[in-house]
C-alpha cells in the first residue's frame, strides 16, 4: 500500500492477458482430411451459424468459422481456450491465440503444452520451435484515489490517445504496435468485455481497478531476439524494465519545466519492481548502441565533413574567392552556430534524441 502519496493503491494481480504463438507443424500426414474439412467449412450457412459450426477434432469440440481468415489462413476454429488459424500450405501452418480467461486460470505454459498435445494427437508434428507474435502483460491495482491524469505521463512516443466517459478519464494509450495502456479495468468490464470472472482473481474487488498493460508485437519481439517461450521467460522482466524507464513512465508533476526530471510516480515504481521479478537476462539488442557507437559516430562525422565542404563552396562562390580553407570554414560555422544556440532548446532536443536512441535499443 502506498503511503507517500495522496493516492492509495493495492496490488491485485499480475499476468499474461493475451498471447499469440506461431507453430510450425508438419501438415503432410494429419489424421484428418483437409479436403473434408474444407467441404464442411464451405457448407456452413452463415445465417444459421453466425459463430460457426460445431465440430469435433482431435477429441476437442470447436466452432468452425465459415470462410477463411483475413490473415490468409483457410481455416479458423475456436473453443474456450484457443482461437486457431491454420492451413495445409501456410508457413507457419498454425497461428494460435491463447484466450484471456484460460491464460489467467491455467497459465501460458500449460496452454502451450495442451495445444501441442492436441496437435501431436492429430499427427501434426512440430518441425521447429514455436515463435511468439504478440504478448500482452499486465498488472492490476485497486486505486482508492486516482491522482494522475494525461499530463503525468512522460513518453518517447508522439502517438497517444485518451478515452473519457462522462468527463472522467478511463484510458490512456502511448505508442502504436508495441504500446502501453493504462486504463480503468473495472469500467471496461462493466461497459464492454463483461469479464466478471476477474472479480475472483481480484479477491472480490469490483470497483476502482486500473490496469497497466504492455503490448509487445511481433516486430518488437523479433528485433530483440525474443522468439520462443524460453526466450520470453529468460528476458521479459529485463525488457519491461527498459520499457518502463525509456518508453513511457508515470510521473509526479512538479514545477520543473523539464518533464524528464519529474519524480517517478510510486505506482510506476511498484510496477517496475514487480516486473523485475521476471526473467532479467539482458537481450542481445540492448548492447547494440554500444557495440556500434564508433562506426555510427564516424558515419555522422563523414556526413558532417560533406556539409562543411558544401558551406565552404557556397561561401567561396558568394565571396568570389578561391576555395575557402578548412580552418576558416570551421571558424565561420562556429560563429553562426553560437548565434543560433539556445541552452534550453539544446538540452530538450538532445534529451529527445537520447530517448529515441534508447527506445530504438529497447
C-alpha positions as CSV (number, residue, x, y, z in Angstrom):
1,X,0.0,0.0,0.0
2,X,1.3,3.4,-0.9
3,X,1.9,5.8,2.0
4,X,3.9,8.6,0.3
5,X,1.1,9.8,-1.9
6,X,-2.4,11.0,-1.7
7,X,-3.4,8.0,-3.9
8,X,-3.6,4.7,-2.1
9,X,-3.1,1.6,-4.2
10,X,-3.2,-2.1,-3.6
11,X,-1.7,-4.6,-5.9
12,X,-4.2,-7.3,-7.1
13,X,-2.8,-9.4,-9.9
14,X,-0.1,-9.9,-12.5
15,X,-0.3,-12.0,-15.6
16,X,-0.3,-12.5,-19.3
17,X,-3.6,-11.4,-20.8
18,X,-3.0,-12.2,-24.4
19,X,-0.5,-14.5,-26.2
20,X,-0.3,-15.3,-29.9
21,X,2.0,-18.1,-31.0
22,X,3.0,-19.5,-34.4
23,X,3.5,-23.2,-34.6
24,X,5.5,-24.8,-37.4
25,X,3.7,-28.2,-37.7
26,X,4.1,-30.8,-40.4
27,X,0.8,-31.0,-42.2
28,X,1.7,-33.7,-44.8
29,X,0.1,-36.7,-43.0
30,X,-2.6,-35.5,-40.5
31,X,-5.1,-37.9,-39.1
32,X,-7.9,-35.8,-40.6
33,X,-8.6,-34.7,-44.2
34,X,-8.1,-31.0,-45.1
35,X,-10.4,-31.6,-48.1
36,X,-13.3,-32.9,-46.0
37,X,-12.7,-30.0,-43.5
38,X,-12.9,-27.5,-46.4
39,X,-16.1,-29.1,-47.7
40,X,-17.6,-28.8,-44.2
41,X,-16.5,-25.2,-43.9
42,X,-17.9,-24.3,-47.3
43,X,-21.2,-25.9,-46.4
44,X,-21.8,-23.7,-43.4
45,X,-24.9,-21.5,-43.5
46,X,-23.7,-18.2,-42.1
47,X,-27.3,-17.2,-41.2
48,X,-27.8,-20.2,-39.1
49,X,-24.3,-20.5,-37.7
50,X,-23.1,-16.9,-37.1
51,X,-20.5,-18.1,-34.6
52,X,-19.5,-21.1,-36.7
53,X,-20.5,-24.8,-36.9
54,X,-19.7,-27.2,-34.1
55,X,-17.2,-29.9,-35.0
56,X,-15.0,-32.4,-33.0
57,X,-11.4,-32.5,-33.9
58,X,-8.7,-34.4,-32.0
59,X,-11.1,-35.1,-29.2
60,X,-12.0,-31.4,-28.7
61,X,-15.1,-29.6,-29.6
62,X,-14.6,-26.4,-31.7
63,X,-16.6,-23.9,-33.6
64,X,-15.5,-23.9,-37.3
65,X,-15.8,-20.5,-38.9
66,X,-17.3,-20.2,-42.4
67,X,-14.7,-19.0,-44.9
68,X,-11.1,-18.2,-44.4
69,X,-9.4,-15.5,-42.3
70,X,-8.2,-12.0,-43.2
71,X,-4.7,-13.1,-42.4
72,X,-4.6,-15.7,-45.2
73,X,-5.5,-18.9,-43.3
74,X,-8.2,-21.1,-44.9
75,X,-9.4,-22.4,-41.6
76,X,-10.3,-21.0,-38.2
77,X,-11.6,-22.9,-35.2
78,X,-12.1,-21.8,-31.6
79,X,-13.1,-23.1,-28.2
80,X,-12.9,-21.7,-24.7
81,X,-9.1,-21.9,-24.7
82,X,-7.8,-21.1,-28.2
83,X,-8.5,-19.4,-31.5
84,X,-6.7,-21.5,-34.0
85,X,-6.0,-20.3,-37.6
86,X,-4.3,-22.9,-39.9
87,X,-3.8,-24.1,-43.4
88,X,-2.1,-27.1,-45.0
89,X,0.2,-24.9,-47.1
90,X,0.7,-21.9,-44.8
91,X,4.0,-21.2,-43.2
92,X,3.7,-21.3,-40.2
93,X,0.9,-23.8,-40.6
94,X,-0.8,-22.7,-37.3
95,X,-1.3,-19.3,-35.6
96,X,-2.8,-19.7,-32.2
97,X,-4.3,-17.1,-29.8
98,X,-4.4,-18.1,-26.2
99,X,-7.6,-16.7,-24.7
100,X,-7.6,-14.4,-21.7
101,X,-9.6,-16.5,-19.2
102,X,-7.6,-19.6,-19.8
103,X,-4.3,-17.7,-19.6
104,X,-5.3,-16.4,-16.1
105,X,-6.6,-19.7,-14.8
106,X,-4.2,-22.2,-16.5
107,X,-1.1,-20.2,-17.4
108,X,0.5,-19.9,-20.8
109,X,2.9,-22.8,-20.3
110,X,0.1,-25.2,-19.6
111,X,-1.8,-23.9,-22.6
112,X,1.2,-24.3,-24.8
113,X,1.6,-28.0,-23.7
114,X,-2.1,-28.6,-24.1
115,X,-2.1,-27.3,-27.7
116,X,1.0,-29.4,-28.6
117,X,-0.6,-32.5,-27.1
118,X,-3.7,-31.9,-29.2
119,X,-1.6,-31.3,-32.4
120,X,0.6,-34.3,-32.0
121,X,-2.5,-36.5,-31.4
122,X,-3.6,-35.4,-34.9
123,X,-0.1,-36.3,-36.2
124,X,0.8,-32.6,-36.6
125,X,4.4,-32.9,-35.6
126,X,6.4,-29.7,-34.8
127,X,9.2,-29.1,-37.4
128,X,10.9,-26.4,-35.3
129,X,10.3,-24.3,-32.2
130,X,7.3,-22.0,-31.8
131,X,7.6,-18.3,-32.2
132,X,5.8,-15.5,-30.4
133,X,3.9,-12.9,-32.4
134,X,2.2,-11.0,-29.6
135,X,2.2,-10.8,-25.8
136,X,0.2,-8.6,-23.5
137,X,1.4,-8.4,-19.9
138,X,-0.4,-6.6,-17.2
139,X,-0.6,-5.5,-13.6
140,X,-3.9,-4.8,-11.9
141,X,-4.2,-2.4,-9.0
142,X,-7.0,-1.1,-6.8
143,X,-6.7,2.7,-6.8
144,X,-8.6,4.3,-3.9
145,X,-8.0,7.8,-5.0
146,X,-6.6,8.1,-8.5
147,X,-4.2,11.1,-8.6
148,X,-2.8,11.1,-12.2
149,X,-4.0,12.3,-15.5
150,X,-2.7,12.6,-19.0
151,X,-0.1,15.2,-18.2
152,X,1.5,12.8,-15.6
153,X,2.8,10.6,-18.4
154,X,6.2,11.1,-20.0
155,X,6.5,9.1,-23.2
156,X,9.1,8.8,-26.0
157,X,6.2,8.2,-28.4
158,X,4.3,11.1,-30.0
159,X,1.3,9.0,-30.8
160,X,-1.2,8.7,-27.9
161,X,-4.9,8.7,-27.2
162,X,-7.2,9.1,-24.3
163,X,-10.8,7.9,-23.7
164,X,-13.2,9.6,-21.4
165,X,-16.6,8.6,-20.1
166,X,-19.0,11.3,-18.7
167,X,-16.0,13.6,-18.4
168,X,-13.8,11.1,-16.5
169,X,-10.6,9.8,-17.9
170,X,-10.8,6.0,-18.3
171,X,-8.0,5.0,-20.6
172,X,-4.5,6.3,-21.7
173,X,-2.5,4.7,-24.5
174,X,1.0,5.5,-25.7
175,X,2.6,4.0,-28.8
176,X,1.4,2.1,-31.8
177,X,2.0,-1.7,-32.3
178,X,4.2,-2.1,-29.2
179,X,2.4,0.2,-26.7
180,X,1.3,0.7,-23.1
181,X,-2.2,1.1,-21.9
182,X,-3.2,2.4,-18.5
183,X,-7.0,2.0,-18.1
184,X,-9.9,1.5,-15.8
185,X,-10.4,-2.2,-16.0
186,X,-13.5,-2.2,-13.8
187,X,-15.2,0.2,-16.2
188,X,-14.0,-1.8,-19.2
189,X,-15.6,-5.0,-17.7
190,X,-18.9,-3.3,-16.9
191,X,-19.2,-1.4,-20.2
192,X,-17.6,-3.8,-22.7
193,X,-16.0,-7.1,-22.0
194,X,-18.2,-8.4,-19.2
195,X,-15.3,-10.5,-17.9
196,X,-16.7,-10.6,-14.4
197,X,-14.6,-13.7,-13.6
198,X,-11.8,-11.3,-12.9
199,X,-13.6,-10.4,-9.6
200,X,-12.5,-13.7,-8.1
201,X,-8.9,-13.2,-9.3
202,X,-9.0,-9.8,-7.5
203,X,-10.3,-11.5,-4.3
204,X,-13.7,-9.8,-4.6
205,X,-12.6,-6.3,-5.5
206,X,-15.0,-5.0,-8.2
207,X,-14.6,-1.2,-8.5
208,X,-11.6,1.2,-9.0
209,X,-9.3,-1.4,-10.6
210,X,-6.8,0.1,-13.0
211,X,-4.6,-1.9,-15.3
212,X,-1.0,-1.2,-16.6
213,X,-0.7,-3.3,-19.8
214,X,2.2,-3.6,-22.1
215,X,1.6,-5.0,-25.6
216,X,4.6,-6.3,-27.4
217,X,4.1,-7.0,-31.1
218,X,5.9,-9.4,-33.5
219,X,8.4,-6.9,-34.9
220,X,9.4,-5.7,-31.4
221,X,9.9,-9.3,-30.2
222,X,11.7,-10.4,-33.3
223,X,14.2,-7.5,-33.2
224,X,15.0,-8.2,-29.6
225,X,15.5,-12.0,-30.2
226,X,12.5,-13.0,-28.1
227,X,11.2,-15.7,-30.3
228,X,10.3,-18.7,-28.2
229,X,8.6,-19.1,-24.8
230,X,12.0,-19.9,-23.3
231,X,13.4,-16.6,-24.7
232,X,10.4,-14.8,-23.2
233,X,10.8,-16.3,-19.8
234,X,14.5,-15.5,-19.6
235,X,14.3,-11.8,-20.6
236,X,10.8,-10.4,-20.3
237,X,11.5,-8.7,-17.0
238,X,14.6,-7.0,-18.4
239,X,12.6,-5.8,-21.4
240,X,9.7,-4.4,-19.4
241,X,12.1,-2.6,-17.1
242,X,13.7,-0.8,-20.0
243,X,10.2,0.0,-21.5
244,X,9.0,1.4,-18.1
245,X,12.1,3.6,-18.0
246,X,12.6,4.8,-21.5
247,X,9.3,4.2,-23.4
248,X,6.7,5.6,-21.1
249,X,6.5,6.4,-17.4
250,X,4.1,7.8,-14.9
251,X,5.5,10.8,-13.1
252,X,4.5,13.2,-10.3
253,X,4.1,16.7,-11.7
254,X,6.4,19.4,-10.3
255,X,7.3,23.0,-11.3
256,X,10.4,21.8,-13.2
257,X,10.0,22.6,-16.9
258,X,12.0,19.5,-17.8
259,X,9.4,16.7,-17.6
260,X,12.1,14.0,-17.7
261,X,13.2,15.2,-14.3
262,X,9.8,14.8,-12.6
263,X,10.0,12.0,-10.0
264,X,8.6,8.6,-10.9
265,X,5.2,8.0,-9.5
266,X,5.0,5.4,-6.7
267,X,2.6,3.3,-8.7
268,X,5.1,3.1,-11.6
269,X,7.9,2.3,-9.2
270,X,5.8,-0.6,-7.8
271,X,5.1,-1.8,-11.3
272,X,8.8,-1.7,-12.2
273,X,9.7,-3.6,-9.1
274,X,7.2,-6.4,-9.8
275,X,8.4,-6.7,-13.4
276,X,11.9,-7.1,-12.1
277,X,10.9,-10.4,-10.5
278,X,10.5,-11.9,-14.0
279,X,13.4,-13.0,-16.3
280,X,16.2,-10.5,-16.2
281,X,18.6,-11.9,-18.8
282,X,19.8,-9.0,-21.0
283,X,18.6,-9.1,-24.6
284,X,21.2,-9.1,-27.4
285,X,19.7,-5.9,-28.8
286,X,20.3,-4.0,-25.6
287,X,24.1,-3.7,-26.4
288,X,23.5,-2.7,-30.0
289,X,24.1,1.0,-29.4
290,X,27.3,0.5,-27.5
291,X,28.6,-2.1,-30.0
292,X,28.1,0.1,-33.0
293,X,28.9,3.5,-31.3
294,X,32.3,4.1,-33.1
295,X,31.1,3.4,-36.6
296,X,27.8,5.4,-36.1
297,X,29.7,8.4,-34.9
298,X,32.2,8.0,-37.7
299,X,29.4,7.9,-40.2
300,X,27.9,11.2,-38.8
301,X,31.4,12.8,-38.9
302,X,31.8,11.8,-42.6
303,X,28.4,13.3,-43.3
304,X,29.3,16.5,-41.5
305,X,32.5,16.8,-43.5
306,X,30.5,16.8,-46.6
307,X,28.3,19.6,-45.3
308,X,31.4,21.6,-44.2
309,X,32.7,21.3,-47.8
310,X,29.4,22.5,-49.1
311,X,29.4,25.5,-46.8
312,X,33.0,26.3,-47.9
313,X,31.9,26.1,-51.6
314,X,28.9,28.3,-51.1
315,X,30.9,30.9,-49.2
316,X,33.6,30.9,-51.8
317,X,31.2,31.3,-54.7
318,X,29.3,34.0,-52.8
319,X,32.5,36.0,-52.0
320,X,34.0,35.2,-55.4
321,X,37.2,33.9,-53.8
322,X,39.4,30.8,-54.2
323,X,38.2,27.7,-52.2
324,X,37.9,28.7,-48.6
325,X,40.3,26.8,-46.2
326,X,39.2,24.2,-43.6
327,X,40.1,26.3,-40.5
328,X,38.4,29.4,-41.9
329,X,35.3,27.5,-42.7
330,X,35.1,26.0,-39.2
331,X,35.6,29.5,-37.7
332,X,32.7,30.8,-39.7
333,X,30.5,27.8,-38.8
334,X,31.3,28.1,-35.1
335,X,30.3,31.8,-35.1
336,X,27.0,31.1,-36.8
337,X,26.2,28.1,-34.6
338,X,26.8,30.2,-31.5
339,X,24.4,32.9,-32.7
340,X,21.5,30.4,-33.0
341,X,22.5,28.3,-29.9
342,X,19.8,28.2,-27.2
343,X,20.7,26.4,-24.0
344,X,17.2,25.4,-23.1
345,X,16.3,24.1,-26.6
346,X,19.7,22.3,-26.8
347,X,19.0,20.4,-23.6
348,X,15.5,19.4,-24.6
349,X,16.4,18.4,-28.2
350,X,19.4,16.4,-27.0
351,X,17.2,14.7,-24.5
352,X,14.6,13.8,-27.2
353,X,17.4,12.3,-29.3
354,X,18.7,10.4,-26.4
355,X,15.3,9.0,-25.6
356,X,14.8,8.0,-29.3
357,X,18.2,6.2,-29.3
358,X,17.4,4.4,-26.1
359,X,13.9,3.4,-27.3
360,X,15.4,2.0,-30.5
361,X,17.8,0.0,-28.4
362,X,15.0,-1.2,-26.1
